Amino acid sequence: MHPIQHAQTRPDDPAVIMAGSGVTITFGEMEAEANRFAHLLRARGFKPDDAFAVLLENRIEYFTLIWGSQRAGTLLVPISTRLTAPEIAYILHDSEAKLLITSRAFAGVMPAVRAACPDLPVLVMDGSGEEDFAAALADQPATPIVDQSAGVVMLYSSGTTGRPKGIRPKPPEDPDPQAPVPLVALASFGAGMPGDGSMIYLSPAPLYHAAPIGWCSTVHRLGGTIVVMEKFDPEAALAAIEKYRVTDSQWVPTHFVRMLKLPPEIRTKYDLSSHQRALHAAAPCPVEIKREMIEWWGPIVNEYYAGSESIGMTMVRSPDWLAHPGTVGRAIYGKLHICGPDGEELPAGQDGLIYFENEILPSYHKDPEKTAEAMHPKGWMTLGDIGHVDEEGFLYLTDRKSHMIISGGVNIYPQEIENLLVTHDKVMDAAVIGAPDPDLGEKVVAVVQPVDMAEAGEALEQELRAFLEPQLARIKMPRLFDFRPDLPREANGKLYKRELRDEYAAKAKENA
């Protein structure tokens, strides 16, 4: 299945609807625009495997780029809209992008990007002159290019622990753009998504991230309609489910927390009866948050664990999760291995580094050392997460290896503390990090975003300490609470702990 086929059989059916504005593109219109973009790439000298970069807010033209590239055999490099000019320039240079497509929404950062990449051609949506994307696209024919081949997306890691790295997927074995891809089968048989064109899928996250691009592309292959939120807002998400009769959706735990913090009269205001499947991933979901979501939405909340590297996937539906609280499911793609520091496989119940065994594994672009670091001697690959499996093969995540705090010689995984903090009524978000400490090596610091910043202070700190004390070992109790109006979190749910750790490391150095 492919949008090319849906454009032939159902050209007038909506392919994408923007949730806020209602702007719509049909499968027939998307087909024509994708063909024009493929011609545009060829006209600019793009050959298969050449890269172009995309720095865009959520907008309907994103799908023109996705499907045009997918039939031109090129590498689409999405760039996070949160990045600074030097970070953007780094990705442009590292990916060897031959074109940048952006919009006027990034006028503030583009002068510095242009200065760092003076020879890089740029096309601007809502632009003017020679750089106007719409004008350049309109000059191209709407018929297919003669040499269609399957393109791929080269995602960059979020950079939460250092420089982002390009995740270079292996080229498709079958160059036909309409050839089957694994995620379609996983969506159908794992998540239960229908392939009859009845699916209406809500995408609340930024399109530059792995999950939205991957799942939206899969929904289009299955013939579904995608409703894209221009920007996530908890009440607006509920309103979109009601308005568009959404059947399927994909979330991150941060979305759940924000929706659960809505007043009861808002949460119960909207008709969610059309909603049949709600996927979530990207970060471990606190058990109580997940339980509250299932109580609210019913047993439609399904979780998966995977990564931008696409080395494997686990999945769990609500009934199995309720029987195994905290699990992210059993492997449905790739084979799981839990290994200790020496690479030996560990028995059920013991925490270790999570590896996937798979025939198709990516590499990190221009970084053989990082690729080698992620590999097991037996050829398995890890995303850097720690966890364990139970006797029935259900996987449980503990934390990321890179987030571990060593305080007084004791290993502390901050995810446990964060999961507790966000269940407190007065906490909107929380990040727990290790900060330099002359006695302990590292001390536990909780950076907390209160629901109401006016309540930040000693009284709230004491309330949170009293809340944590019965549930945490003393060594895990934060030595310091730092209240802030927001945290450095990506819209896709990823938390930039590196920024917080760097900040505290710099303060320690100043005070030394």
C-alpha positions as CSV (number, residue, x, y, z in Angstrom):
1,M,0.0,0.0,0.0
2,H,1.2,3.5,-0.8
3,P,-0.3,7.0,-1.3
4,I,0.4,6.6,-5.0
5,Q,-2.3,3.9,-5.0
6,H,-4.7,5.9,-2.8
7,A,-4.4,8.9,-5.2
8,Q,-5.5,6.7,-8.0
9,T,-8.5,5.0,-6.2
10,R,-9.5,7.8,-3.7
11,P,-8.1,11.1,-5.1
12,D,-10.7,13.3,-3.3
13,D,-10.3,11.7,0.2
14,P,-8.4,13.9,2.7
15,A,-4.8,12.9,3.3
16,V,-3.9,15.7,5.7
17,I,-5.9,18.2,7.8
18,M,-4.3,20.9,9.9
19,A,-6.2,20.7,13.2
20,G,-6.2,24.5,14.0
21,S,-6.8,26.0,10.5
22,G,-8.7,23.1,8.9
23,V,-6.5,23.5,5.8
24,T,-6.7,20.2,3.9
25,I,-4.9,18.3,1.1
26,T,-6.4,15.3,-0.6
27,F,-4.5,12.2,-1.7
28,G,-4.8,13.4,-5.3
29,E,-3.4,16.9,-4.5
30,M,-0.6,15.4,-2.4
31,E,0.4,13.1,-5.2
32,A,0.7,16.0,-7.6
33,E,2.7,18.1,-5.2
34,A,5.0,15.1,-4.3
35,N,5.6,14.6,-8.0
36,R,6.4,18.3,-8.5
37,F,8.9,18.2,-5.6
38,A,10.6,15.1,-7.0
39,H,11.0,17.0,-10.4
40,L,12.3,20.0,-8.5
41,L,15.0,17.9,-6.8
42,R,16.0,16.4,-10.2
43,A,16.0,19.8,-11.8
44,R,18.5,21.0,-9.1
45,G,20.8,18.1,-9.8
46,F,19.7,15.7,-6.9
47,K,20.6,12.1,-7.5
48,P,19.5,9.2,-5.3
49,D,21.2,9.3,-1.9
50,D,21.8,13.1,-2.0
51,A,20.6,14.9,1.1
52,F,18.4,17.9,1.7
53,A,17.5,19.4,5.1
54,V,14.1,20.6,6.4
55,L,13.7,23.3,9.1
56,L,10.0,23.8,9.3
57,E,7.2,24.2,11.8
58,N,4.2,21.8,11.5
59,R,2.6,22.7,8.2
60,I,0.9,20.8,5.5
61,E,3.7,21.1,3.0
62,Y,5.9,18.8,5.1
63,F,4.1,15.9,3.5
64,T,5.0,17.2,0.0
65,L,8.6,16.9,1.0
66,I,8.3,13.5,2.7
67,W,6.5,11.8,-0.3
68,G,8.5,13.7,-3.0
69,S,11.7,12.6,-1.4
70,Q,10.4,9.1,-0.9
71,R,10.0,8.7,-4.7
72,A,13.2,10.6,-5.6
73,G,15.5,8.3,-3.7
74,T,16.9,11.2,-1.6
75,L,17.8,11.6,2.0
76,L,15.4,13.9,3.9
77,V,17.1,15.4,7.0
78,P,14.6,16.9,9.5
79,I,16.0,19.5,11.8
80,S,14.6,20.3,15.2
81,T,13.0,23.7,15.4
82,R,14.5,24.1,18.9
83,L,18.1,24.2,17.8
84,T,20.4,27.2,17.7
85,A,22.1,28.5,14.5
86,P,25.4,26.7,15.3
87,E,23.6,23.5,16.0
88,I,21.6,23.8,12.7
89,A,24.8,24.6,10.8
90,Y,26.5,21.5,12.3
91,I,23.8,19.2,11.0
92,L,23.8,20.9,7.6
93,H,27.6,20.4,7.2
94,D,27.6,16.9,8.8
95,S,24.7,15.6,6.6
96,E,26.3,17.2,3.4
97,A,22.9,18.7,2.7
98,K,22.7,20.2,-0.8
99,L,19.5,22.3,-0.1
100,L,17.8,23.7,3.0
101,I,14.0,24.2,2.9
102,T,12.6,26.4,5.6
103,S,10.0,29.1,6.2
104,R,9.7,32.7,7.4
105,A,9.0,31.4,10.9
106,F,12.8,31.0,11.2
107,A,13.8,34.4,10.0
108,G,15.4,35.1,13.3
109,V,17.9,32.3,13.1
110,M,18.5,32.1,9.4
111,P,21.0,35.0,9.0
112,A,23.5,33.2,11.3
113,V,22.8,29.9,9.5
114,R,23.4,31.5,6.1
115,A,26.6,33.0,7.4
116,A,27.8,29.6,8.5
117,C,26.7,27.9,5.3
118,P,27.2,30.6,2.7
119,D,27.1,28.3,-0.4
120,L,24.0,26.3,0.6
121,P,20.9,27.0,-1.5
122,V,17.8,27.8,0.4
123,L,14.1,27.7,-0.4
124,V,11.7,29.5,1.8
125,M,8.0,28.8,2.3
126,D,6.0,32.0,2.2
127,G,9.2,33.5,0.8
128,S,9.8,35.7,-2.3
129,G,12.0,35.9,-5.4
130,E,14.3,33.1,-6.4
131,E,14.1,31.5,-3.0
132,D,10.3,31.1,-2.9
133,F,9.4,27.5,-2.5
134,A,5.9,27.7,-3.9
135,A,7.0,29.4,-7.1
136,A,9.8,26.9,-7.6
137,L,7.4,24.0,-7.1
138,A,4.7,25.4,-9.4
139,D,7.2,25.4,-12.3
140,Q,7.4,21.6,-12.2
141,P,5.1,19.0,-13.8
142,A,2.7,17.0,-11.7
143,T,3.5,13.7,-13.4
144,P,5.9,11.1,-11.9
145,I,9.6,11.4,-12.6
146,V,10.9,8.6,-14.9
147,D,13.4,7.2,-12.4
148,Q,11.4,6.8,-9.2
149,S,13.2,5.1,-6.3
150,A,12.6,4.8,-2.6
151,G,14.1,7.6,-0.5
152,V,14.8,7.5,3.3
153,V,14.8,9.8,6.2
154,M,18.1,10.5,8.0
155,L,17.2,11.5,11.5
156,Y,19.7,13.1,13.9
157,S,19.8,12.1,17.6
158,S,18.3,14.6,19.9
159,G,21.7,15.7,21.2
160,T,20.5,15.3,24.8
161,T,23.9,13.9,25.8
162,G,26.2,15.6,23.3
163,R,26.5,16.4,19.6
164,P,23.6,15.0,17.6
165,K,24.5,12.2,15.2
166,G,22.9,11.2,11.9
167,I,21.3,7.8,12.0
168,R,22.0,6.4,8.5
169,P,19.5,3.7,7.6
170,K,20.5,0.9,5.3
171,P,19.2,1.6,1.7
172,P,16.0,-0.3,1.0
173,E,16.6,-3.7,-0.6
174,D,13.8,-3.0,-3.1
175,P,14.1,0.5,-4.7
176,D,10.5,0.6,-5.7
177,P,8.8,3.4,-3.7
178,Q,5.7,1.3,-3.3
179,A,7.6,-1.7,-1.8
180,P,6.4,-2.9,1.6
181,V,8.1,-1.5,4.8
182,P,8.2,-3.2,8.2
183,L,6.3,-0.5,10.1
184,V,3.2,-1.1,8.1
185,A,3.0,-4.7,9.3
186,L,3.8,-3.6,12.8
187,A,1.1,-1.0,12.7
188,S,-1.5,-3.4,11.4
189,F,-0.8,-6.5,13.4
190,G,0.9,-4.9,16.5
191,A,-1.2,-1.7,17.0
192,G,-4.3,-2.9,15.2
193,M,-4.5,0.0,12.8
194,P,-7.0,-0.5,10.0
195,G,-6.0,-0.5,6.3
196,D,-9.4,0.2,4.8
197,G,-9.1,4.0,4.7
198,S,-11.3,4.5,7.8
199,M,-8.4,5.7,10.1
200,I,-8.3,9.3,11.3
201,Y,-5.0,9.8,13.0
202,L,-4.1,12.7,15.3
203,S,-0.5,13.8,15.3
204,P,0.1,16.2,18.2
205,A,3.9,16.3,18.0
206,P,6.5,18.1,15.8
207,L,6.9,16.5,12.4
208,Y,10.7,16.6,12.5
209,H,10.8,13.9,15.1
210,A,11.1,10.2,14.3
211,A,7.7,9.0,15.7
212,P,5.5,11.5,13.8
213,I,7.4,11.0,10.5
214,G,7.3,7.3,10.9
215,W,3.7,6.9,12.0
216,C,2.3,9.5,9.7
217,S,4.0,7.9,6.7
218,T,2.6,4.6,7.8
219,V,-0.9,6.0,8.2
220,H,-0.7,7.3,4.7
221,R,0.4,4.0,3.4
222,L,-2.6,2.5,5.1
223,G,-4.9,5.1,3.5
224,G,-5.7,7.0,6.6
225,T,-6.3,10.7,7.1
226,I,-3.8,12.6,9.3
227,V,-4.9,15.5,11.5
228,V,-1.8,17.5,12.4
229,M,-1.8,19.9,15.4
230,E,0.2,23.0,14.6
231,K,1.3,23.0,18.2
232,F,0.4,20.8,21.1
233,D,-2.1,22.2,23.6
234,P,-3.8,19.8,26.0
235,E,-7.4,21.1,25.6
236,A,-7.0,21.6,21.9
237,A,-5.9,18.0,21.5
238,L,-9.2,16.8,23.1
239,A,-11.2,19.2,21.0
240,A,-9.5,17.9,17.8
241,I,-10.4,14.3,18.8
242,E,-14.1,15.4,19.0
243,K,-14.1,17.7,16.0
244,Y,-12.5,15.3,13.5
245,R,-13.8,12.0,15.0
246,V,-10.2,10.8,15.5
247,T,-9.8,7.0,15.7
248,D,-6.0,6.8,16.3
249,S,-3.3,8.9,17.9
250,Q,0.3,8.9,19.1
251,W,1.6,10.6,22.2
252,V,4.4,11.0,24.7
253,P,4.1,10.8,28.5
254,T,4.5,14.6,28.8
255,H,1.2,15.0,26.8
256,F,-0.5,12.7,29.2
257,V,0.7,14.6,32.2
258,R,-0.5,17.9,30.8
259,M,-3.9,16.5,29.8
260,L,-4.4,15.0,33.3
261,K,-3.6,18.3,34.9
262,L,-6.5,19.9,33.1
263,P,-9.5,20.8,35.4
264,P,-12.1,18.0,35.6
265,E,-14.7,20.2,33.8
266,I,-12.4,20.5,30.8
267,R,-11.4,16.9,30.7
268,T,-15.0,15.7,30.6
269,K,-16.2,18.4,28.2
270,Y,-15.3,16.7,24.9
271,D,-16.7,13.6,23.2
272,L,-13.9,11.1,22.8
273,S,-16.0,8.1,21.8
274,S,-14.5,7.8,18.3
275,H,-11.1,7.2,19.8
276,Q,-10.1,3.6,19.4
277,R,-6.3,3.4,19.7
278,A,-3.8,5.7,21.5
279,L,-0.2,4.9,21.0
280,H,2.5,6.3,23.2
281,A,6.3,6.1,23.5
282,A,9.5,8.3,23.5
283,A,10.0,8.1,27.3
284,P,9.1,5.8,30.1
285,C,5.6,6.6,31.4
286,P,5.1,6.8,35.1
287,V,2.9,3.9,36.2
288,E,0.3,6.1,38.0
289,I,0.1,8.4,35.0
290,K,-0.5,5.4,32.6
291,R,-3.1,4.0,35.0
292,E,-5.0,7.3,35.1
293,M,-5.0,7.5,31.3
294,I,-6.5,4.0,31.0
295,E,-9.1,4.8,33.6
296,W,-10.0,8.0,31.6
297,W,-9.8,6.8,28.0
298,G,-10.4,3.1,28.6
299,P,-8.2,0.1,27.5
300,I,-7.2,1.8,24.2
301,V,-3.8,3.1,25.5
302,N,-1.1,1.0,23.9
303,E,2.7,1.6,24.5
304,Y,5.7,0.7,22.4
305,Y,9.5,1.0,22.9
306,A,11.7,1.8,20.0
307,G,14.1,4.4,18.8
308,S,15.1,6.6,15.8
309,E,17.6,3.8,14.9
310,S,14.7,1.4,14.1
311,I,16.7,-1.6,15.5
312,G,13.7,-3.2,17.2
313,M,10.4,-2.6,18.9
314,T,8.3,-3.9,21.8
315,M,4.6,-3.3,22.2
316,V,2.0,-3.7,24.9
317,R,-1.7,-3.2,24.9
318,S,-3.7,-2.0,27.9
319,P,-4.9,-5.4,29.2
320,D,-1.4,-6.9,29.3
321,W,0.0,-3.7,30.8
322,L,-2.6,-3.8,33.6
323,A,-1.4,-7.3,34.4
324,H,2.3,-6.2,34.1
325,P,2.3,-2.5,35.3
326,G,5.3,-0.6,34.1
327,T,6.2,-2.8,31.2
328,V,6.8,-1.5,27.7
329,G,5.8,-4.9,26.2
330,R,7.3,-7.9,24.5
331,A,9.5,-7.7,21.3
332,I,7.5,-7.6,18.1
333,Y,10.4,-6.6,15.9
334,G,14.0,-7.8,16.6
335,K,15.1,-10.1,19.4
336,L,15.7,-8.7,22.9
337,H,18.9,-9.3,24.9
338,I,19.8,-7.9,28.3
339,C,23.5,-7.7,29.0
340,G,25.8,-6.9,31.8
341,P,29.0,-4.7,31.7
342,D,31.0,-7.6,30.2
343,G,28.5,-8.3,27.5
344,E,27.2,-11.5,29.1
345,E,23.4,-12.1,28.9
346,L,21.6,-11.6,32.2
347,P,18.8,-13.7,33.6
348,A,15.2,-12.4,34.0
349,G,14.8,-9.7,36.6
350,Q,18.3,-8.3,36.4
351,D,18.9,-4.8,35.0
352,G,21.3,-4.5,32.1
353,L,21.9,-2.8,28.8
354,I,19.1,-3.5,26.3
355,Y,20.2,-4.8,22.9
356,F,18.2,-5.8,19.8
357,E,19.3,-8.5,17.5
358,N,18.1,-7.7,13.9
359,E,19.2,-8.4,10.4
360,I,18.8,-4.7,9.4
361,L,20.8,-2.3,11.5
362,P,21.8,1.3,10.8
363,S,25.1,3.1,11.3
364,Y,25.9,6.6,12.7
365,H,26.8,8.9,9.9
366,K,30.6,9.7,9.7
367,D,31.0,8.2,13.2
368,P,32.3,4.6,13.2
369,E,33.4,5.0,16.8
370,K,29.8,5.7,18.0
371,T,28.5,2.9,15.8
372,A,31.0,0.5,17.4
373,E,30.1,1.7,20.9
374,A,26.5,0.8,20.3
375,M,27.3,-2.7,19.1
376,H,27.6,-6.0,21.0
377,P,30.4,-8.4,20.0
378,K,27.7,-10.7,18.7
379,G,26.4,-8.0,16.3
380,W,23.4,-6.7,18.4
381,M,22.8,-3.0,18.8
382,T,21.7,-0.8,21.8
383,L,20.0,2.5,22.1
384,G,21.8,3.0,25.5
385,D,18.8,2.2,27.7
386,I,18.9,0.1,30.9
387,G,16.2,-2.4,31.8
388,H,15.2,-6.0,32.5
389,V,12.7,-8.6,31.2
390,D,10.5,-10.7,33.4
391,E,10.0,-14.5,33.1
392,E,7.3,-13.9,30.5
393,G,9.5,-11.8,28.3
394,F,8.0,-8.4,29.2
395,L,10.5,-5.6,29.1
396,Y,10.8,-2.9,31.8
397,L,12.9,0.3,31.3
398,T,14.9,1.6,34.2
399,D,16.6,4.6,32.7
400,R,19.2,5.7,30.1
401,K,22.8,4.6,30.9
402,S,24.0,8.2,30.3
403,H,21.5,9.6,32.9
404,M,22.8,7.5,35.8
405,I,24.0,9.4,38.9
406,I,26.8,8.0,41.0
407,S,26.5,9.5,44.5
408,G,28.7,8.2,47.3
409,G,29.5,5.2,45.1
410,V,25.8,4.3,44.7
411,N,24.2,4.1,41.2
412,I,21.0,6.1,41.1
413,Y,18.6,6.1,38.2
414,P,16.8,9.5,38.1
415,Q,13.8,8.2,36.1
416,E,12.4,6.6,39.3
417,I,12.5,10.0,41.1
418,E,11.0,11.9,38.1
419,N,8.2,9.4,37.8
420,L,7.2,10.0,41.4
421,L,7.5,13.8,41.2
422,V,5.2,14.3,38.2
423,T,2.4,12.4,40.0
424,H,2.2,15.2,42.6
425,D,-0.7,17.5,42.1
426,K,1.5,20.7,42.2
427,V,4.2,19.4,39.8
428,M,3.9,19.9,36.0
429,D,7.3,18.6,35.0
430,A,10.5,17.4,36.6
431,A,14.1,16.6,35.7
432,V,16.5,14.9,38.1
433,I,20.2,15.2,37.4
434,G,23.6,14.6,39.1
435,A,25.5,17.8,40.0
436,P,29.1,17.9,41.1
437,D,29.6,17.4,44.8
438,P,33.0,17.5,46.6
439,D,32.0,14.8,49.1
440,L,29.7,12.5,47.2
441,G,31.1,12.9,43.7
442,E,27.6,13.8,42.5
443,K,24.5,15.0,44.4
444,V,20.9,14.4,43.3
445,V,19.2,17.6,42.1
446,A,15.5,17.9,41.3
447,V,14.7,20.6,38.8
448,V,10.9,21.1,39.1
449,Q,8.3,23.0,37.0
450,P,5.4,23.7,39.3
451,V,1.8,23.9,38.0
452,D,1.8,27.4,39.6
453,M,5.1,29.1,39.7
454,A,3.7,31.4,42.5
455,E,3.9,28.3,44.8
456,A,7.6,27.7,44.2
457,G,9.7,28.0,47.4
458,E,10.6,26.4,50.7
459,A,7.0,25.3,51.5
460,L,6.6,23.4,48.3
461,E,10.1,21.9,48.7
462,Q,9.1,20.5,52.1
463,E,5.8,19.2,50.7
464,L,7.7,17.4,47.9
465,R,10.2,15.9,50.4
466,A,7.4,14.6,52.6
467,F,5.8,13.1,49.5
468,L,9.0,11.4,48.4
469,E,10.3,10.1,51.8
470,P,8.0,7.1,52.1
471,Q,8.8,6.0,48.6
472,L,12.5,6.6,48.1
473,A,15.7,5.3,49.8
474,R,17.4,8.1,51.6
475,I,20.4,8.1,49.2
476,K,18.0,8.9,46.3
477,M,16.4,11.9,48.0
478,P,17.3,15.1,46.1
479,R,19.7,17.2,48.0
480,L,18.5,20.3,46.2
481,F,15.2,21.4,44.6
482,D,15.4,24.0,41.9
483,F,12.0,25.5,40.8
484,R,11.7,26.9,37.2
485,P,8.8,28.1,35.0
486,D,9.8,25.5,32.3
487,L,12.3,22.8,31.5
488,P,14.5,22.4,28.4
489,R,12.2,19.8,26.9
490,E,11.7,19.1,23.2
491,A,8.1,19.2,22.0
492,N,8.6,15.5,21.2
493,G,9.0,14.8,24.9
494,K,12.8,14.5,25.0
495,L,14.4,16.3,28.0
496,Y,17.7,18.1,27.4
497,K,19.3,17.0,30.6
498,R,22.7,17.9,29.2
499,E,21.9,21.6,29.4
500,L,21.0,21.3,33.1
501,R,24.1,19.2,33.9
502,D,26.3,21.6,32.0
503,E,24.8,24.5,33.9
504,Y,25.4,22.9,37.3
505,A,28.9,21.8,36.3
506,A,29.7,25.4,35.3
507,K,28.4,26.7,38.7
508,A,30.5,24.2,40.6
509,K,33.6,25.3,38.7
510,E,32.9,28.9,39.4
511,N,32.5,28.2,43.1
512,A,35.6,25.9,43.4
